[in-house]
Amino acid sequence: MDTKAVFLVGFAATGAQFLASRSFEPFTGTAAFVAYAVAVGFGISVFNLAEYEDIKPRDVLDTYARSEKGATLGALAGTRVGMFEKNARLHQRKTKRWTVALAAVAAGIVLSTVSLVLHTGGHDRHTEPGEPTSSATAQPH
């Protein structure tokens, strides 16, 4: 299992939970949730539970134990080339999924931040003790 993908999915899930626990601006907040969902989906697909091709030692021993060295090395090299080619396709697909998942997490972070800032606006601004707030300075009519 690809531990980097597990951390990526965990980060996206945590980002979504953090945003869900806050008041956020609807449009950018929803876009952030979509980005996090894409990151989780593609991140899970990177976990790579697929089987890679590799030589099976027992089969090699049984097949080539009594063969000449040159014939054995040639046959093994040919077998490995096919395996590398198949594994390369798996690696390319995994790389594309990683790129999408990472871009989605980055987009989720940016959209979450924008959503929280837009929603917060003038709220939650820190005031010093004794400093009047805008509601305290408003005069009743």
N, CA, C and O atoms as a MOPAC input file, in Angstrom:
PM7 MOZYME 1SCF
protein

 N      0.85500 1    -1.17800 1     0.00000 1
 C      0.00000 1     0.00000 1     0.00000 1
 C      0.89900 1     1.23900 1     0.00000 1
 O      1.93500 1     1.27000 1     0.66400 1
 N      0.49800 1     2.22000 1    -0.72900 1
 C      1.27600 1     3.45000 1    -0.86800 1
 C      0.95500 1     4.39200 1     0.30100 1
 O     -0.12600 1     4.98100 1     0.34600 1
 N      1.88600 1     4.53200 1     1.23500 1
 C      1.61700 1     5.33300 1     2.43600 1
 C      1.45000 1     6.81400 1     2.12100 1
 O      0.71300 1     7.51600 1     2.81400 1
 N      2.13000 1     7.29600 1     1.07800 1
 C      1.95600 1     8.71700 1     0.71100 1
 C      0.51100 1     8.97900 1     0.30500 1
 O     -0.05100 1    10.02400 1     0.63100 1
 N     -0.08100 1     8.04100 1    -0.39800 1
 C     -1.48100 1     8.20000 1    -0.81200 1
 C     -2.40700 1     8.17500 1     0.40300 1
 O     -3.40500 1     8.89400 1     0.43900 1
 N     -2.08400 1     7.36200 1     1.37900 1
 C     -2.89100 1     7.30700 1     2.60200 1
 C     -2.85000 1     8.65400 1     3.31000 1
 O     -3.88100 1     9.13800 1     3.77500 1
 N     -1.66900 1     9.26500 1     3.39600 1
 C     -1.55600 1    10.58100 1     4.02400 1
 C     -2.30600 1    11.64400 1     3.22600 1
 O     -2.93300 1    12.52900 1     3.80900 1
 N     -2.24800 1    11.56500 1     1.90900 1
 C     -2.95100 1    12.52200 1     1.05700 1
 C     -4.46400 1    12.43300 1     1.28100 1
 O     -5.13800 1    13.45400 1     1.41400 1
 N     -4.98400 1    11.22100 1     1.32200 1
 C     -6.41400 1    11.02100 1     1.56000 1
 C     -6.78500 1    11.50800 1     2.95800 1
 O     -7.81900 1    12.15200 1     3.13800 1
 N     -5.95200 1    11.20400 1     3.94000 1
 C     -6.21500 1    11.66800 1     5.30200 1
 C     -6.20600 1    13.18100 1     5.39900 1
 O     -7.02400 1    13.76200 1     6.11200 1
 N     -5.29000 1    13.82500 1     4.69000 1
 C     -5.22500 1    15.28700 1     4.70400 1
 C     -6.47800 1    15.87700 1     4.06600 1
 O     -7.05400 1    16.82800 1     4.59300 1
 N     -6.90000 1    15.31900 1     2.93700 1
 C     -8.10200 1    15.82300 1     2.26300 1
 C     -9.33600 1    15.62800 1     3.15000 1
 O    -10.18500 1    16.51600 1     3.24300 1
 N     -9.43000 1    14.48500 1     3.78800 1
 C    -10.57000 1    14.23100 1     4.67200 1
 C    -10.56100 1    15.18900 1     5.86200 1
 O    -11.61100 1    15.68600 1     6.27000 1
 N     -9.39500 1    15.44300 1     6.40900 1
 C     -9.27800 1    16.37500 1     7.53200 1
 C     -9.64500 1    17.79100 1     7.09700 1
 O    -10.34000 1    18.50400 1     7.82200 1
 N     -9.18100 1    18.19800 1     5.91900 1
 C     -9.52800 1    19.51700 1     5.39200 1
 C    -11.03500 1    19.67200 1     5.21600 1
 O    -11.60000 1    20.71700 1     5.53800 1
 N    -11.67700 1    18.63300 1     4.70700 1
 C    -13.13100 1    18.67300 1     4.52600 1
 C    -13.85100 1    18.73700 1     5.87500 1
 O    -14.83300 1    19.46500 1     6.02100 1
 N    -13.36800 1    17.98300 1     6.85100 1
 C    -13.97800 1    18.01600 1     8.18000 1
 C    -13.80900 1    19.38000 1     8.83000 1
 O    -14.73500 1    19.88300 1     9.46700 1
 N    -12.64200 1    19.98000 1     8.67600 1
 C    -12.40500 1    21.30300 1     9.23800 1
 C    -13.36200 1    22.31800 1     8.62800 1
 O    -13.97800 1    23.11100 1     9.34000 1
 N    -13.47900 1    22.28500 1     7.30000 1
 C    -14.36900 1    23.22200 1     6.63100 1
 C    -15.82300 1    22.98400 1     7.04700 1
 O    -16.58000 1    23.93600 1     7.23300 1
 N    -16.20400 1    21.73600 1     7.19100 1
 C    -17.58100 1    21.41300 1     7.58000 1
 C    -17.90500 1    21.91100 1     8.98200 1
 O    -19.07000 1    22.15600 1     9.29600 1
 N    -16.90100 1    22.06400 1     9.81900 1
 C    -17.13700 1    22.50200 1    11.19900 1
 C    -17.19100 1    24.02500 1    11.32400 1
 O    -17.36300 1    24.54900 1    12.42400 1
 N    -17.04900 1    24.72500 1    10.22300 1
 C    -17.03900 1    26.18800 1    10.22100 1
 C    -18.19500 1    26.73000 1     9.39100 1
 O    -18.82000 1    26.00300 1     8.61900 1
 N    -18.46400 1    28.00500 1     9.56200 1
 C    -19.38100 1    28.69300 1     8.67300 1
 C    -18.55400 1    29.13500 1     7.47100 1
 O    -17.49800 1    29.74700 1     7.62700 1
 N    -19.03200 1    28.82500 1     6.28800 1
 C    -18.25200 1    29.14100 1     5.10000 1
 C    -19.14000 1    29.74800 1     4.02300 1
 O    -20.36200 1    29.59300 1     4.04400 1
 N    -18.51100 1    30.43700 1     3.08700 1
 C    -19.21700 1    31.01800 1     1.95400 1
 C    -19.66100 1    29.86100 1     1.05700 1
 O    -18.83900 1    29.00900 1     0.71800 1
 N    -20.93500 1    29.80700 1     0.66400 1
 C    -21.48400 1    28.62500 1    -0.00500 1
 C    -20.79700 1    28.21700 1    -1.32000 1
 O    -20.49300 1    27.03800 1    -1.50400 1
 N    -20.55100 1    29.14400 1    -2.21800 1
 C    -20.02000 1    28.75800 1    -3.52800 1
 C    -18.60700 1    28.19100 1    -3.42000 1
 O    -18.35000 1    27.08100 1    -3.88600 1
 N    -17.69600 1    28.93800 1    -2.81300 1
 C    -16.31400 1    28.46500 1    -2.71800 1
 C    -16.19100 1    27.30000 1    -1.73200 1
 O    -15.34200 1    26.42400 1    -1.89800 1
 N    -17.04000 1    27.30000 1    -0.71600 1
 C    -17.03500 1    26.18200 1     0.23300 1
 C    -17.44600 1    24.88200 1    -0.43900 1
 O    -16.82600 1    23.84100 1    -0.22200 1
 N    -18.49300 1    24.94400 1    -1.25400 1
 C    -18.93800 1    23.75300 1    -1.98200 1
 C    -17.86300 1    23.30700 1    -2.96900 1
 O    -17.60600 1    22.11200 1    -3.11300 1
 N    -17.24000 1    24.26000 1    -3.64100 1
 C    -16.15500 1    23.92100 1    -4.57300 1
 C    -14.99500 1    23.25000 1    -3.82300 1
 O    -14.36800 1    22.32900 1    -4.34800 1
 N    -14.71500 1    23.70600 1    -2.60800 1
 C    -13.65900 1    23.09200 1    -1.80500 1
 C    -14.02500 1    21.65300 1    -1.44900 1
 O    -13.17700 1    20.76300 1    -1.51300 1
 N    -15.28200 1    21.42000 1    -1.07500 1
 C    -15.72200 1    20.05000 1    -0.77100 1
 C    -15.58900 1    19.14700 1    -1.99500 1
 O    -15.17600 1    17.99400 1    -1.87400 1
 N    -15.93600 1    19.66400 1    -3.16500 1
 C    -15.79600 1    18.88400 1    -4.39500 1
 C    -14.31800 1    18.55400 1    -4.63700 1
 O    -13.98100 1    17.42400 1    -4.98800 1
 N    -13.44400 1    19.54200 1    -4.44700 1
 C    -12.00500 1    19.30800 1    -4.63200 1
 C    -11.49700 1    18.25500 1    -3.64900 1
 O    -10.72500 1    17.37300 1    -4.02400 1
 N    -11.92600 1    18.34600 1    -2.40400 1
 C    -11.51000 1    17.33400 1    -1.42300 1
 C    -12.04200 1    15.95100 1    -1.80400 1
 O    -11.33600 1    14.95400 1    -1.65100 1
 N    -13.26800 1    15.88400 1    -2.29300 1
 C    -13.83500 1    14.58800 1    -2.70500 1
 C    -13.04400 1    13.98900 1    -3.86700 1
 O    -12.78700 1    12.78600 1    -3.89800 1
 N    -12.66000 1    14.83600 1    -4.82000 1
 C    -11.84000 1    14.36300 1    -5.94300 1
 C    -10.49900 1    13.85400 1    -5.41700 1
 O    -10.01600 1    12.80800 1    -5.85000 1
 N     -9.90700 1    14.58400 1    -4.49400 1
 C     -8.62200 1    14.17100 1    -3.91800 1
 C     -8.74600 1    12.82300 1    -3.20700 1
 O     -7.87700 1    11.96300 1    -3.34400 1
 N     -9.81600 1    12.64700 1    -2.45800 1
 C    -10.02000 1    11.37300 1    -1.76200 1
 C    -10.21500 1    10.24500 1    -2.77400 1
 O     -9.61100 1     9.18000 1    -2.64400 1
 N    -11.05500 1    10.47900 1    -3.77600 1
 C    -11.32000 1     9.44200 1    -4.77700 1
 C    -10.07200 1     9.02500 1    -5.53900 1
 O     -9.77900 1     7.83600 1    -5.66100 1
 N     -9.34100 1    10.00300 1    -6.04900 1
 C     -8.12900 1     9.67300 1    -6.79700 1
 C     -7.03100 1     9.16800 1    -5.86700 1
 O     -6.23100 1     8.31800 1    -6.25800 1
 N     -6.98600 1     9.68000 1    -4.64800 1
 C     -5.99500 1     9.20400 1    -3.68300 1
 C     -6.20100 1     7.73500 1    -3.35200 1
 O     -5.23700 1     6.97500 1    -3.25500 1
 N     -7.44300 1     7.33700 1    -3.18000 1
 C     -7.73400 1     5.92600 1    -2.90600 1
 C     -7.33400 1     5.06900 1    -4.10100 1
 O     -6.84500 1     3.95100 1    -3.93300 1
 N     -7.54200 1     5.59400 1    -5.30900 1
 C     -7.16600 1     4.81500 1    -6.49000 1
 C     -5.65200 1     4.66600 1    -6.62200 1
 O     -5.17900 1     3.80100 1    -7.35900 1
 N     -4.88900 1     5.49800 1    -5.91500 1
 C     -3.42900 1     5.41100 1    -5.94500 1
 C     -2.92500 1     4.38700 1    -4.93000 1
 O     -1.76500 1     3.97900 1    -4.99800 1
 N     -3.76700 1     3.96800 1    -3.99700 1
 C     -3.32400 1     3.01800 1    -2.96500 1
 C     -2.61200 1     1.82800 1    -3.59200 1
 O     -1.77500 1     1.19200 1    -2.95100 1
 N     -2.94200 1     1.52800 1    -4.83800 1
 C     -2.24400 1     0.53000 1    -5.62700 1
 C     -2.31400 1    -0.87200 1    -5.03800 1
 O     -1.32300 1    -1.44000 1    -4.57900 1
 N     -3.49300 1    -1.38400 1    -5.07300 1
 C     -3.66400 1    -2.76400 1    -4.65400 1
 C     -3.49900 1    -3.70900 1    -5.84300 1
 O     -3.73700 1    -4.91100 1    -5.72500 1
 N     -3.08900 1    -3.15900 1    -6.99300 1
 C     -2.86200 1    -3.96700 1    -8.18900 1
 C     -1.59900 1    -4.79800 1    -8.03600 1
 O     -0.67600 1    -4.43500 1    -7.30700 1
 N     -1.58100 1    -5.90600 1    -8.73100 1
 C     -0.40800 1    -6.76200 1    -8.68400 1
 C      0.58200 1    -6.35400 1    -9.75100 1
 O      0.22400 1    -6.16800 1   -10.91400 1
 N      1.82000 1    -6.21900 1    -9.34600 1
 C      2.89100 1    -5.96200 1   -10.29200 1
 C      3.43100 1    -7.30100 1   -10.76900 1
 O      3.40200 1    -8.29500 1   -10.04200 1
 N      3.92100 1    -7.31000 1   -11.99100 1
 C      4.53400 1    -8.51200 1   -12.53700 1
 C      5.92200 1    -8.69500 1   -11.93800 1
 O      6.67600 1    -7.73200 1   -11.79500 1
 N      6.25000 1    -9.91600 1   -11.59600 1
 C      7.59000 1   -10.22700 1   -11.11500 1
 C      7.86500 1   -11.69200 1   -11.39500 1
 O      6.94700 1   -12.48700 1   -11.59900 1
 N      9.12800 1   -12.03000 1   -11.40200 1
 C      9.53100 1   -13.41000 1   -11.67300 1
 C      9.21200 1   -14.27000 1   -10.45400 1
 O      9.40200 1   -13.85700 1    -9.31000 1
 N      8.73300 1   -15.45000 1   -10.72500 1
 C      8.44300 1   -16.40500 1    -9.65600 1
 C      9.65300 1   -17.34000 1    -9.52300 1
 O      9.92600 1   -18.13500 1   -10.42300 1
 N     10.36900 1   -17.24400 1    -8.41300 1
 C     11.64100 1   -17.97100 1    -8.26500 1
 C     11.53500 1   -19.48300 1    -8.48500 1
 O     12.42300 1   -20.07400 1    -9.10000 1
 N     10.48700 1   -20.10800 1    -8.00400 1
 C     10.35300 1   -21.55900 1    -8.15200 1
 C     10.23700 1   -21.93600 1    -9.62500 1
 O     10.84700 1   -22.90700 1   -10.07200 1
 N      9.43800 1   -21.15400 1   -10.39000 1
 C      9.28300 1   -21.43200 1   -11.82200 1
 C     10.61700 1   -21.27800 1   -12.55100 1
 O     10.93900 1   -22.07600 1   -13.43200 1
 N     11.39500 1   -20.25400 1   -12.18800 1
 C     12.69800 1   -20.02700 1   -12.81300 1
 C     13.61900 1   -21.20800 1   -12.54700 1
 O     14.28500 1   -21.69500 1   -13.46100 1
 N     13.66100 1   -21.66200 1   -11.32900 1
 C     14.52100 1   -22.78100 1   -10.97400 1
 C     14.10600 1   -24.03600 1   -11.72900 1
 O     14.95000 1   -24.73300 1   -12.29300 1
 N     12.80100 1   -24.32400 1   -11.74200 1
 C     12.32100 1   -25.53000 1   -12.41700 1
 C     12.57300 1   -25.48300 1   -13.92000 1
 O     12.89100 1   -26.50500 1   -14.52900 1
 N     12.43300 1   -24.30500 1   -14.52100 1
 C     12.55900 1   -24.17600 1   -15.97000 1
 C     14.00600 1   -24.11800 1   -16.43300 1
 O     14.34400 1   -24.72600 1   -17.44800 1
 N     14.87300 1   -23.40400 1   -15.72000 1
 C     16.21400 1   -23.12400 1   -16.22100 1
 C     17.35400 1   -23.78900 1   -15.45100 1
 O     18.51800 1   -23.50200 1   -15.73200 1
 N     17.06800 1   -24.64500 1   -14.51300 1
 C     18.12400 1   -25.23200 1   -13.68400 1
 C     19.15500 1   -25.98900 1   -14.50300 1
 O     20.33700 1   -25.96700 1   -14.15900 1
 N     18.75900 1   -26.64000 1   -15.54700 1
 C     19.68700 1   -27.46100 1   -16.32800 1
 C     20.04600 1   -26.83500 1   -17.68000 1
 O     20.69100 1   -27.47700 1   -18.50800 1
 N     19.62600 1   -25.57900 1   -17.90500 1
 C     19.92600 1   -24.90800 1   -19.17000 1
 C     21.31300 1   -24.28800 1   -19.13400 1
 O     21.90000 1   -24.09200 1   -18.07000 1
 N     21.82600 1   -23.98200 1   -20.33300 1
 C     23.10800 1   -23.29400 1   -20.41500 1
 C     22.94200 1   -21.85300 1   -19.95300 1
 O     21.85600 1   -21.27700 1   -20.02900 1
 N     24.03100 1   -21.29200 1   -19.48000 1
 C     24.00500 1   -19.94600 1   -18.89500 1
 C     23.49000 1   -18.91200 1   -19.89700 1
 O     22.62300 1   -18.11300 1   -19.54100 1
 N     23.97400 1   -18.89700 1   -21.09600 1
 C     23.57100 1   -17.91200 1   -22.10300 1
 C     22.08900 1   -18.00800 1   -22.42900 1
 O     21.41200 1   -16.98400 1   -22.52500 1
 N     21.58100 1   -19.20500 1   -22.59900 1
 C     20.16300 1   -19.40200 1   -22.91200 1
 C     19.29700 1   -18.96800 1   -21.74200 1
 O     18.23800 1   -18.36800 1   -21.93000 1
 N     19.74800 1   -19.27200 1   -20.54000 1
 C     19.00000 1   -18.89500 1   -19.33900 1
 C     18.93900 1   -17.37400 1   -19.18800 1
 O     17.87700 1   -16.80900 1   -18.92700 1
 N     20.09000 1   -16.72000 1   -19.35600 1
 C     20.11600 1   -15.26600 1   -19.21200 1
 C     19.26300 1   -14.58300 1   -20.28700 1
 O     18.56700 1   -13.61000 1   -19.99500 1
 N     19.31000 1   -15.07200 1   -21.49900 1
 C     18.49800 1   -14.49900 1   -22.58400 1
 C     17.00900 1   -14.64000 1   -22.30800 1
 O     16.24300 1   -13.69200 1   -22.48200 1
 N     16.60400 1   -15.83200 1   -21.87600 1
 C     15.19000 1   -16.06500 1   -21.57300 1
 C     14.72800 1   -15.21100 1   -20.39300 1
 O     13.63300 1   -14.65000 1   -20.42100 1
 N     15.55600 1   -15.11400 1   -19.36800 1
 C     15.20300 1   -14.29600 1   -18.19900 1
 C     15.11600 1   -12.82000 1   -18.57000 1
 O     14.20800 1   -12.11900 1   -18.12400 1
 N     16.06100 1   -12.34400 1   -19.38900 1
 C     16.03600 1   -10.93900 1   -19.81100 1
 C     14.76100 1   -10.65300 1   -20.60200 1
 O     14.12300 1    -9.62100 1   -20.39300 1
 N     14.39000 1   -11.54500 1   -21.49500 1
 C     13.16000 1   -11.36200 1   -22.26800 1
 C     11.92200 1   -11.33300 1   -21.38000 1
 O     11.01000 1   -10.53600 1   -21.59900 1
 N     11.89700 1   -12.19100 1   -20.39800 1
 C     10.77000 1   -12.22500 1   -19.45900 1
 C     10.69300 1   -10.93500 1   -18.66000 1
 O      9.61100 1   -10.37900 1   -18.46800 1
 N     11.83600 1   -10.46300 1   -18.19800 1
 C     11.86200 1    -9.23600 1   -17.38900 1
 C     11.44900 1    -8.01100 1   -18.20400 1
 O     10.78500 1    -7.12100 1   -17.67300 1
 N     11.82500 1    -7.94800 1   -19.47500 1
 C     11.43700 1    -6.82100 1   -20.31500 1
 C      9.91700 1    -6.71700 1   -20.37700 1
 O      9.36600 1    -5.62700 1   -20.21800 1
 N      9.24200 1    -7.82300 1   -20.60200 1
 C      7.77000 1    -7.81700 1   -20.62600 1
 C      7.18000 1    -7.35000 1   -19.30700 1
 O      6.19500 1    -6.61200 1   -19.28100 1
 N      7.78600 1    -7.78400 1   -18.22100 1
 C      7.29700 1    -7.38900 1   -16.89800 1
 C      7.50900 1    -5.90000 1   -16.65000 1
 O      6.62500 1    -5.22900 1   -16.11700 1
 N      8.68100 1    -5.37500 1   -17.03400 1
 C      8.94700 1    -3.94400 1   -16.87700 1
 C      7.96400 1    -3.11600 1   -17.69100 1
 O      7.49400 1    -2.07600 1   -17.22900 1
 N      7.65100 1    -3.57100 1   -18.90200 1
 C      6.70400 1    -2.83500 1   -19.74600 1
 C      5.31400 1    -2.79600 1   -19.12100 1
 O      4.66200 1    -1.75200 1   -19.12000 1
 N      4.86200 1    -3.92200 1   -18.59200 1
 C      3.55100 1    -3.93800 1   -17.95200 1
 C      3.55300 1    -3.07700 1   -16.69500 1
 O      2.60500 1    -2.32700 1   -16.46000 1
 N      4.59500 1    -3.17500 1   -15.89200 1
 C      4.69000 1    -2.36900 1   -14.67300 1
 C      4.77900 1    -0.88700 1   -14.99600 1
 O      4.26200 1    -0.06000 1   -14.24500 1
 N      5.43500 1    -0.53500 1   -16.11300 1
 C      5.55300 1     0.87300 1   -16.50500 1
 C      4.17100 1     1.46800 1   -16.76300 1
 O      3.92100 1     2.61900 1   -16.40500 1
 N      3.28000 1     0.70800 1   -17.37500 1
 C      1.91000 1     1.19600 1   -17.61100 1
 C      1.20200 1     1.45500 1   -16.27500 1
 O      0.49300 1     2.45000 1   -16.12600 1
 N      1.39600 1     0.56600 1   -15.32100 1
 C      0.79200 1     0.75400 1   -14.00000 1
 C      1.35400 1     2.01000 1   -13.32600 1
 O      0.61100 1     2.76700 1   -12.70300 1
 N      2.65900 1     2.22600 1   -13.45100 1
 C      3.29100 1     3.40800 1   -12.85200 1
 C      2.79800 1     4.69700 1   -13.51000 1
 O      2.57800 1     5.69300 1   -12.82100 1
 N      2.62500 1     4.69200 1   -14.82600 1
 C      2.13300 1     5.88500 1   -15.52700 1
 C      0.72000 1     6.23300 1   -15.07000 1
 O      0.41000 1     7.39800 1   -14.81800 1
 N     -0.12600 1     5.22400 1   -14.96700 1
 C     -1.50000 1     5.45600 1   -14.51100 1
 C     -1.49700 1     5.98800 1   -13.08300 1
 O     -2.25800 1     6.89800 1   -12.75500 1
 N     -0.65100 1     5.42800 1   -12.24300 1
 C     -0.54800 1     5.86100 1   -10.85300 1
 C     -0.07600 1     7.32200 1   -10.77900 1
 O     -0.58800 1     8.10100 1    -9.97600 1
 N      0.89600 1     7.68500 1   -11.61400 1
 C      1.41500 1     9.05600 1   -11.63300 1
 C      0.32700 1    10.04600 1   -12.03000 1
 O      0.22500 1    11.11800 1   -11.43400 1
 N     -0.47400 1     9.71000 1   -13.01200 1
 C     -1.57100 1    10.59600 1   -13.43700 1
 C     -2.57700 1    10.78400 1   -12.30500 1
 O     -3.04600 1    11.89600 1   -12.06100 1
 N     -2.90100 1     9.70500 1   -11.62300 1
 C     -3.84800 1     9.79800 1   -10.50100 1
 C     -3.27500 1    10.63900 1    -9.36800 1
 O     -3.99700 1    11.41400 1    -8.74100 1
 N     -1.96800 1    10.48600 1    -9.10300 1
 C     -1.30900 1    11.28900 1    -8.08400 1
 C     -1.39500 1    12.76900 1    -8.42200 1
 O     -1.66600 1    13.60100 1    -7.55600 1
 N     -1.16400 1    13.08800 1    -9.68800 1
 C     -1.19700 1    14.48100 1   -10.11700 1
 C     -2.57400 1    15.08200 1    -9.87900 1
 O     -2.68900 1    16.19600 1    -9.36800 1
 N     -3.62200 1    14.34500 1   -10.25100 1
 C     -4.99000 1    14.83600 1   -10.03900 1
 C     -5.28200 1    14.98300 1    -8.54800 1
 O     -5.83100 1    16.00100 1    -8.12500 1
 N     -4.92500 1    13.98600 1    -7.75200 1
 C     -5.20200 1    14.03400 1    -6.31100 1
 C     -4.47300 1    15.18500 1    -5.64000 1
 O     -5.04700 1    15.88400 1    -4.80400 1
 N     -3.22300 1    15.38400 1    -5.99700 1
 C     -2.44000 1    16.46200 1    -5.39000 1
 C     -2.97900 1    17.83100 1    -5.80200 1
 O     -3.07500 1    18.73600 1    -4.97400 1
 N     -3.33200 1    17.98300 1    -7.07900 1
 C     -3.91000 1    19.25000 1    -7.54100 1
 C     -5.24100 1    19.51600 1    -6.85100 1
 O     -5.54900 1    20.65700 1    -6.50600 1
 N     -6.03100 1    18.46300 1    -6.64900 1
 C     -7.32700 1    18.62500 1    -5.98200 1
 C     -7.14900 1    19.03600 1    -4.52100 1
 O     -7.90200 1    19.87300 1    -4.02400 1
 N     -6.17600 1    18.46600 1    -3.83300 1
 C     -5.92500 1    18.87300 1    -2.44200 1
 C     -5.49600 1    20.33800 1    -2.39800 1
 O     -5.96600 1    21.10000 1    -1.55400 1
 N     -4.60400 1    20.72900 1    -3.30700 1
 C     -4.16300 1    22.13100 1    -3.34700 1
 C     -5.34700 1    23.05600 1    -3.62300 1
 O     -5.48300 1    24.09800 1    -2.98400 1
 N     -6.19700 1    22.67800 1    -4.56800 1
 C     -7.38000 1    23.48500 1    -4.86900 1
 C     -8.31100 1    23.54500 1    -3.66500 1
 O     -8.86900 1    24.59900 1    -3.36100 1
 N     -8.48000 1    22.42000 1    -2.98100 1
 C     -9.32300 1    22.38700 1    -1.79000 1
 C     -8.82900 1    23.31400 1    -0.69900 1
 O     -9.62100 1    23.99700 1    -0.04900 1
 N     -7.51300 1    23.33800 1    -0.49700 1
 C     -6.93400 1    24.21800 1     0.51800 1
 C     -7.18300 1    25.68200 1     0.15400 1
 O     -7.61400 1    26.47000 1     0.99600 1
 N     -6.91200 1    26.04000 1    -1.09100 1
 C     -7.10700 1    27.42600 1    -1.53100 1
 C     -8.57700 1    27.80800 1    -1.43200 1
 O     -8.90800 1    28.86800 1    -0.90200 1
 N     -9.46700 1    26.94600 1    -1.94200 1
 C    -10.89900 1    27.25900 1    -1.90900 1
 C    -11.43400 1    27.32900 1    -0.48300 1
 O    -12.27800 1    28.17300 1    -0.18100 1
 N    -10.95500 1    26.45700 1     0.39300 1
 C    -11.37500 1    26.50500 1     1.80400 1
 C    -10.97600 1    27.82700 1     2.43500 1
 O    -11.76900 1    28.47000 1     3.12200 1
 N     -9.74600 1    28.21700 1     2.19400 1
 C     -9.24400 1    29.46800 1     2.76400 1
 C    -10.05200 1    30.65200 1     2.25400 1
 O    -10.47100 1    31.50800 1     3.03400 1
 N    -10.27000 1    30.69900 1     0.95100 1
 C    -11.05200 1    31.78900 1     0.36200 1
 C    -12.46700 1    31.78400 1     0.92500 1
 O    -13.00600 1    32.83800 1     1.26100 1
 N    -13.06700 1    30.61400 1     1.02700 1
 C    -14.43000 1    30.51200 1     1.53400 1
 C    -14.54300 1    31.01000 1     2.97000 1
 O    -15.47800 1    31.73400 1     3.31100 1
 N    -13.59500 1    30.62500 1     3.80100 1
 C    -13.62900 1    31.06000 1     5.20200 1
 C    -13.38100 1    32.55500 1     5.32200 1
 O    -14.03000 1    33.22700 1     6.12200 1
 N    -12.44900 1    33.08100 1     4.53500 1
 C    -12.15000 1    34.51900 1     4.58800 1
 C    -13.34200 1    35.32400 1     4.07800 1
 O    -13.71300 1    36.33300 1     4.67900 1
 N    -13.93900 1    34.88600 1     2.97900 1
 C    -15.09500 1    35.60800 1     2.44200 1
 C    -16.27200 1    35.60100 1     3.41200 1
 O    -16.96500 1    36.60700 1     3.56500 1
 N    -16.48800 1    34.48000 1     4.05500 1
 C    -17.61200 1    34.38900 1     4.99000 1
 C    -17.34600 1    35.18400 1     6.26300 1
 O    -18.23900 1    35.84300 1     6.79500 1
 N    -16.11400 1    35.11400 1     6.74100 1
 C    -15.77500 1    35.77600 1     7.99700 1
 C    -15.82700 1    37.28500 1     7.84100 1
 O    -16.36500 1    37.97700 1     8.70400 1
 N    -15.27400 1    37.80600 1     6.74800 1
 C    -15.29800 1    39.24500 1     6.51300 1
 C    -14.84200 1    40.02000 1     7.73300 1
 O    -13.71400 1    39.83900 1     8.19100 1
 N    -15.70700 1    40.89100 1     8.27500 1
 C    -15.37400 1    41.70200 1     9.43700 1
 C    -15.64100 1    41.00400 1    10.75600 1
 O    -15.27200 1    41.52000 1    11.81100 1
 N    -16.27400 1    39.84800 1    10.71900 1
 C    -16.52300 1    39.10100 1    11.95300 1
 C    -15.22000 1    38.57600 1    12.50500 1
 O    -14.20500 1    38.56700 1    11.80800 1
 N    -15.23700 1    38.15900 1    13.68700 1
 C    -14.10800 1    37.50000 1    14.33000 1
 C    -12.81500 1    38.31200 1    14.31000 1
 O    -11.73200 1    37.74300 1    14.44800 1
 N    -12.90800 1    39.61000 1    14.14300 1
 C    -11.70300 1    40.43400 1    14.19500 1
 C    -11.35500 1    40.62500 1    15.66900 1
 O    -12.22900 1    40.84400 1    16.50800 1
 N    -10.09500 1    40.54000 1    15.95400 1
 C     -9.62600 1    40.67200 1    17.33100 1
 C     -9.68500 1    42.14400 1    17.75300 1
 O     -9.21200 1    43.02100 1    17.03100 1
 N    -10.26000 1    42.40200 1    18.90800 1
 C    -10.25500 1    43.76100 1    19.46000 1
 C     -9.55100 1    43.70300 1    20.80800 1
 O     -9.60700 1    42.69700 1    21.51400 1
 N     -8.90100 1    44.78400 1    21.14300 1
 C     -8.20300 1    44.86600 1    22.42000 1
 C     -9.22700 1    45.13600 1    23.52700 1
 O    -10.27900 1    45.71900 1    23.26800 1
 N     -8.92900 1    44.72200 1    24.73300 1
 C     -9.84300 1    44.99600 1    25.84300 1
 C    -10.07300 1    46.50700 1    25.98200 1
 O     -9.12900 1    47.29400 1    25.91400 1
 N    -11.30400 1    46.89100 1    26.17200 1
 C    -11.65500 1    48.29100 1    26.36000 1
 C    -11.85500 1    49.03100 1    25.04700 1
 O    -12.31300 1    50.17400 1    25.04300 1
 N    -11.52200 1    48.40300 1    23.95300 1
 C    -11.69200 1    49.03500 1    22.63900 1
 C    -13.14200 1    48.82500 1    22.19800 1
 O    -13.63500 1    47.69700 1    22.21900 1
 N    -13.83100 1    49.89800 1    21.80000 1
 C    -15.23300 1    49.72700 1    21.41200 1
 C    -15.35000 1    48.93700 1    20.11200 1
 O    -14.53800 1    49.09300 1    19.20000 1
 N    -16.35700 1    48.10000 1    20.04300 1
 C    -16.65100 1    47.35900 1    18.80200 1
 C    -17.62700 1    48.18100 1    17.98900 1
 O    -18.19400 1    49.15100 1    18.49100 1
 N    -17.82600 1    47.80300 1    16.74300 1
 C    -18.71300 1    48.58100 1    15.88400 1
 C    -20.14800 1    48.54700 1    16.41000 1
 O    -20.87100 1    49.53200 1    16.25500 1
 N    -20.57800 1    47.45900 1    17.01800 1
 C    -21.94800 1    47.40900 1    17.56200 1
 C    -22.07500 1    48.24500 1    18.83900 1
 O    -23.14900 1    48.76400 1    19.14300 1
 N    -20.96000 1    48.37000 1    19.58800 1
 C    -21.01300 1    49.15000 1    20.83000 1
 C    -21.02800 1    50.65100 1    20.55100 1
 O    -21.51800 1    51.43100 1    21.36700 1
 N    -20.49700 1    51.04900 1    19.40900 1
 C    -20.44300 1    52.46100 1    19.10800 1
 C    -21.68000 1    52.95000 1    18.34200 1
 O    -21.88000 1    54.15100 1    18.15800 1
 N    -22.49500 1    51.99900 1    17.90700 1
 C    -23.72000 1    52.41200 1    17.17700 1
 C    -24.68300 1    53.09500 1    18.14600 1
 O    -24.89400 1    52.62200 1    19.26300 1
 N    -25.24200 1    54.16800 1    17.72300 1
 C    -26.17900 1    54.94300 1    18.54300 1
 C    -27.61000 1    54.45400 1    18.30000 1
 O    -28.02300 1    54.30900 1    17.14900 1
 N    -28.36500 1    54.19900 1    19.36500 1
 C    -29.77300 1    53.81900 1    19.16600 1
 C    -30.56400 1    55.01700 1    18.65800 1
 O    -30.23900 1    56.15800 1    18.98500 1
 N    -31.58700 1    54.77200 1    17.87100 1
 C    -32.41200 1    55.84200 1    17.30300 1
 C    -33.58100 1    56.13900 1    18.16500 1
 O    -34.38200 1    57.01400 1    17.83700 1

